[in-house]
Each structure stands twice: as C-alpha cells, then as structure tokens.
C-alpha cells in the first residue's frame, strides 16, 4: 500500500507539473499527451512487477509433484509422520488485487497409521451438493438440493440426509446463518420430506440436532420490537437496532411428506434479568442469578442478539447445549421439562424449568470475573464428547477467536455429577473450569484462523476432526496435536475448480470453498449397511 501511494503521488506531481507546463507550451499538445500516457503505462507496469502476494503457511506435509510450483517445496510444520503427501502448488497465497486465494486443494496429508478411518460428510457453503468422502479424498455419494446449505447437514442411521437450506427469501431476518427450510433425502437422492419454517415472525437458522426418538431440534429466531425490548429492561443505549431476534428452540416431529408437529419449545426471552429498572418484573441482581440472561451485559445488542449457531443433545442427561456466539458463551438447558415448565423457573428433572443449568465462556455476562476471564470469542459448534470416546463428557468448542487474531479448538472438563446436576454458585462466582483442559491451534496460529462458521468433533480413537470453515480446510489432529489427515475443499460457488485455480472470495472476504462444519462416520455406521460404497469420483477436484 505504501508503494502504491508513493507511485501515485509521483504520478500526480508529474501530471500537475506537466499541466502547468502545458499552459506555456500549447504547441506541444501531442508531446504532452504522449508523455502522460507513458507515465501511466510506467506506473501500471511498476505496480504489477512490484506486487508480492502474501504467503500464508500451513501444517502439511512436503508438497512436490507435477502440479507443484517450480522450485518450491512446502515443509511440514505440523508434526507427525505422513505416509501420503500430495502435491498441488502454493497454498493460502492471498492477493488483495483480484479477490482470490491460491490454495492447494484436495487431499494434503494422510497418515494411515494414526488417522481414524471413516467416511466424511460435508456440504460446501456456496454450492447445492452434499458429499460423502473416503479418507483418500474419493467421493462415494452425493445429494443435490435446490438450495445452498443453511447451514448444517446430517446423515441419519437409516441412510437419509437431513439438509438445512439457505433460502434467502425472508427479508425480515438479516444477520447471518439464515435458513428457513429443512429437507430430508433418501439414500438414492429423492426428496422424501421437506418443510418451510420461515415467515415474518420466525426463521429457522444455522443448525439442527437429530434426536434418538426420530424428532429434530430446530434453532429458530423470533422478532422483538424496540418497545418490547425496553419493556424487558433493555436500556436504550444497549440496543443497536429497532428490533432484535432472540433465540428459541422447537422440537419437531415429522410426518407425511411435508408435515410436522411442534412437541416442545423453549425461549430465551422467558429467562431474562436486568438491574436497570426496578419497576420491571425481571429486575434483580445478575450475579445472584447466573441461571438468567442479563439483557444489558456484554456487547451492544445487534439484531441477531444471541446469534446462536449450533445445538447439541446429551441423551444421558436429557440436556441441550445452545452455542450463544453473541454472548461469547454456551448455555446448557433442561429438555426434561414440558413446554409450559420451560417458560418458567421450576419443574423438570433439575428443578429449574427452562433456566440455564450451566454456562461457560464469558462469566462477565452474569457478573462474575472480569474481561480477562473471557475464554470464548464468537465461538461455534459447542458439543459434548460422547461418553465412550476419550474425553467423554467433556465439551469441545471451535473458538473462532475474532478479536484476538487466531482460532483454536478448546476442550473443557465440566463440573457435573453422575446425574447431570451442576454446582450451585455463590454470588459473583464463575462456573468451573477456570482454564481449558486441551487447546489445539496451528503453528503459526493464524493458519487456521476462521472468524466465522467452523467446527470440531472428537473421534473414537481420541483424535479430533477440525473444520476451519472460512478457508475450507479439514484436519484430523492427535491428542499430541499432530496433524495426521488434511483436506481442502475444492468446491466453490460454481462447483469444483482445478488444482492451481484461484479460490474466489465472497463479499465478506471469505473463501468461496468455505464449509460450515464436517462430520465423520464410522465404516460400520448403519447408514452404509448394504449400500454400494464404490467411489463415483476419484477426486472432487475438477480435471
């Protein structure tokens, strides 16, 4: 940028000088015009020759081969042995001039001894096709929708695919992660059930959670006006908009080809507290009520106030995690309640109705600690680790790190007894733990920096599958933090691109090969029983 300004200044000074000279040399019009053209051409050429693209590193194996950049190798900085490293050119080279990124695509690394073999499901954020992929990057199965994902997809045990849709049609709700429609496809790709959940009062968004009973938990936002916010105790200075979209959850029982029953609901709006207006019914001291959400704590309330982006279910405790990005924390709530009990503060197995049972990430939200106590930064994909996996019962989070400049995957050990009860807090006390038990990030840390979307999940062998969403990068890492499998999504808005093609950027500067999150299923997952798992494509990369 400095060089650009220097060159431009020189050009303007020269042109000004020549214009001044032009007043005294009118007979030399042709020479003057020619000189200006020469100067402009010299400037353009010097800019092209002097521009040096930004080189971003990455944890991968040594990359060589017929498609690799001439005379360049890329060293492994991630640790761990690799017995398969594929070539394919420079990686993560960002050019500010043309809005694109040069990035090696497809399978980068596969350590067969240390990686956990399974089948990976992913849906490119800007395309309408969902893919099942083996460990070698071969495509086994695809499903096609009319809609881009909005945002998650799940493979059910019966072989059907649940696909959240990004419908773009509801202008009442704008702010990120919009959905509005849910689809179910059978293994053969036929649309067998679908429904809209979108009107001027509500909108489904981001994520769902399939339940063991066949129902689905749906994340939804509703509209509250500025008048309703003020009545709920929001101070006028807290609001950044004339309306906000607080979260609620619906349990959906599907039937027929497009029908459903709503069998359970929970609304965060029923569990608010404030210490500004004593005349309001929800007035109280937030530090004495960590089970309630302080409407005036944290950052100023944007329209997508809570901006929840993931939901998870614990069948052992019958509890739900809702990841509240807008508050830099996640909440655990009781699913044993009735809908009526979920509106209040008593009832259910845990006796608190729909109040928050446990929360973690930003204790300032309930009057504990200080800004230094904040551990989560606009995070995604908070979820329990399955009991039978290493770290079972702990909670895993993709900590996007927006504002601190790098992303990480964080694991915490939760203080909960065998029956699902959490400790009672003293006023001003924060929920344990004070620190994470395990943190993974790359070296350099900016290599997996993803300010939006993204996710992570524990695998049965103790490894962790990571999706750095905005850069379309999937990694499997060991407990020792070695990368043993790595893949970069080659599918963009118009479908797969070739190795060596630049990955375009969207209007926010995110790569068009972005992926919301990925999941890996075991080879013996019931969905695959009796199915033809012969690869239909050797690679997703365009040939």
C-alpha angles and dihedrals in degrees: 000000000000091000090049092053092047092051092045092049090051091050093050093046091049092047091048091050091050093047088053089049090048090067089065098035106050090145090065098060095131094049091049094052091046091051092052091050091050092051092050092048091049090051094050093047094048091050092052093047096045099047111108116189119231112259115214120191128223142192103254142120124270108292121212136138142101094310097043120110112271113265095000132112127181115221126219109252096163100074128230131090120279125202093183123043118163128206127226118138137275119341134219095358105160122203115193094196101065103027098243143105130225108222136160108248137210126012112005103169139003123177101190093194097055106026121090109240115229144119118279123215120201139158116204107233096230099041135068099228125092119205139208110203136184125223092269093058094256116144113236102174141001136195123201126211132177087235138063113242115277084211128292137039130198133192112221124214091251090061096256122132123226109208124189111209131220099215101173092200103104107086092177090077119047124158114090140306095039115175125158103171139060125201135189121202126187122230091270091057098254117145103237101167136014140159141180121235100182136103138126091290104043144018132188113224149175108351148014134195121219110218128216090247092059095257123120130228109223125199112222139175125211131193126255119182125225089255090054090048092052090048088053090056102263110151113233090241091058094062121085094179140037089246139022135208110224121190131257136170129225126193106215125203107199126210139159118008099304109002134106144169123224102226101171139016139187127185126193087209088074092059107055133130135185137179099202106080118040092191093068121092092232095056114133147114109290094205088061092049112048087158089073132065116244105223094205099047126098127013122348111286112263119195091265088053102173094021092195111191108177141031130197136181132218109206093189094060099021089234134139132219116211114189108220105197091174091063096037091238143082128237131215116208137180119260095183091080127098117243089258093050090047088064093059143046102256137055136054127083092299096046097233102097109212096339120124111274096191136357134181142181107056115033093180085079088074099033099267129124123345138274087283088063092066111114104168126063116193090318133185141207103021107184144157118255107237113259095242093053126084106276091024112182093021120114124242123202137181100226102203093194098209105176095026095062104239141062130230142176110239130196122195133190109228124218100231132133126233091269096052100259120140126211120271112244130224114232109284093013119129126224115258143280106065092193138025119261095217133013127186126192134148130256110271091032093220091067092086096031107143115166094192141032115357134126149193136213135186119245125215094255093054097261119125126229111218130193116195089197108195092051096042093236124148122192136178112207132186125230085260087058097247116146107233101168130026135175135173118208111240096191117103135167095299095037133265120354131207126264105268095028114121118250108237122226127232126230091280094050094256119136116260090229090066120141125199094217140317135227131201122210127199119255089246094051107141092239090069097050110122092357126130103249096177109134114259092194128027089211138002090223112108111252 
